Amino acid sequence: MELKSQPLLAFLGDPRRRLPRALSLQGGGIAARGGKRANIGFEEVVAKPATKRGMLSSSFSLDLAGGKQIILPAVSKAAANSFAEAVGQAWSKFNLRELAKEEERIQRLLQSLEKLQAPERYPSAFHIDPLAREALDLTDRVLSKLNAEAVGDKTMRRIAPILSFSADPAKAREAAIERFVDAQLDRWTEFLDTVESMPLAPEQRLSVVVDEDATLVLAGAGSGKTSVITAKAAYLVKAGIRSPEELLLLAFARDAATEMSERIEARCGVPIAARTFHALAYEIIGDVEGEKPALAPTATDDKAFLSLIRDILRYIVSRVSDVAETVIGWFAGFFDDFPSPWDFKSAHEWYSEVESRNLRTLQGETVNSFEELIIANWLYRNGIAYEYEPTYEHKLTGTGRRVYTPDFRLTESGVYIEHFGVRKRRGPVTLSCRSDCSFRRPFFRKPMGFSNRALSVCGADCRSH
């Protein structure tokens, strides 16, 4: 079957002959005479052909993949409609044949999607992503090009799950995960209640039944991480999801690895060895090299190990300033272990708790307050040499009090630093001038409140201020 343009009208509308002058229907597509394309395969067609009526004649258009279009101008409306109908039918038959070629693939996809309605295993990305790629490829090549009127409602309903899944596989996966998790939590309730001495918390139960490609569990000290690992290993074996030889359990300490192995075997009745990272690495080296190397002295000698760590830190700190700041900052706060202020009813209670502890600075001295600790560490980290509570260089005679010791003295400049702490009751506060000054005067009578440490460091009668 062929559709031709009317020569005169086609010349007037397209004098440079950029568009075809005739189209003929063939078995696998359409042949064009004139224009830029000689053949158009049905696999390129994305929609039924259309006709458009003009003032003197009509035109025939065919939409192709990639936003391209074939237009045959200056044709008879009746001839264009008949040709469009024939092309539409041939295109539908072509797609039905292509659909039949994909029958095995379609059947496999439909079975997989049906299993997602009540998944027997966790719908991890590892299993769903290949399914999504296959569904999307089939949809792009065949399913999205089907003519619903030609293939019938029954066929469209049959492939509807694939079309829906390929449109939003993430949503389908989330729904399948929710169904799987709910079913597993219900099925394994008794196990999760008794696998440890106390029933697992909701977050722990979720960590056990989720079997994603990679699962990161963030938890603080004493929150039950070992319980989760123990229960998860036992669950995977008892549920038949994994065999014991497929499980690799790692711990930092040998005692923790031994305890983990014993607890898992007690829960599931199957021995599953937990290893330390070092033991695993040692086994891998032995398998690859054919023999295991001798252990370094640092592996058995604690002093040698600490010396090695100290040398490594010194080497890094001396060469990389950013790393040096991080390392020093870590040591500055590591030994503090201060409680959270939010756990106390007032700031006063928090300060009281903090200052009841041994507040030791980076330089090594013990200070009396949290603020003094911050000041001392700041001076140390910035390379400012200081003395803590040195004896004041000027004698304060006639006071009847013990020798005055300011909080800090900067050894290079001789400047004294005295910290003004908040006190509970109001009272007079006096200040001094320079370190070489004997002047003493009241600062103000009733301040908002400062610490009851002695702040009067000068003697009497200084007329230079």
Secondary structure, 3 states (H helix, E strand, C coil): CEEECCHHHHHHHCCCCCCEEEEEECCCEEEEEECCCCEEEHHHECCCCEEEECCCCEEEEEEEHHHCEEEEEEECHHHHHHHHHHHHHHHHHHHHHHHHHCHHHHHHHHHHHHHCCCCCCCCCHHHHHHHHHHHHHHHHHCHHHCCHHHHCHHHHHHHHHHHHHHHCHHHHHHHHHHHHHHHHHHHCHHHHHHCCCCCCCHHHHHHHHCCCCCCCCCCCCCCCHHHHHHHHHHHHHHCCCCCHHHCCEEECCHHHHHHHHHHHHHHHCCCCCEEEHHHHHHHHHHHHHCCCCCCCHHHCCHHHHHHHHHHHHHHHHCCCHHHHHHHHHHHHHHCCCCCCHHHCCCHHHHHHHHHCCCEECCCCCEECCHHHHHHHHHHHHCCCCEEECCCCCCCCCCCCCCCCCCCEEECCCCCEECCCCCCCCCCCEEECCCCCCCCCEEEECCCCCCCCCCCCCCCCCCCCC
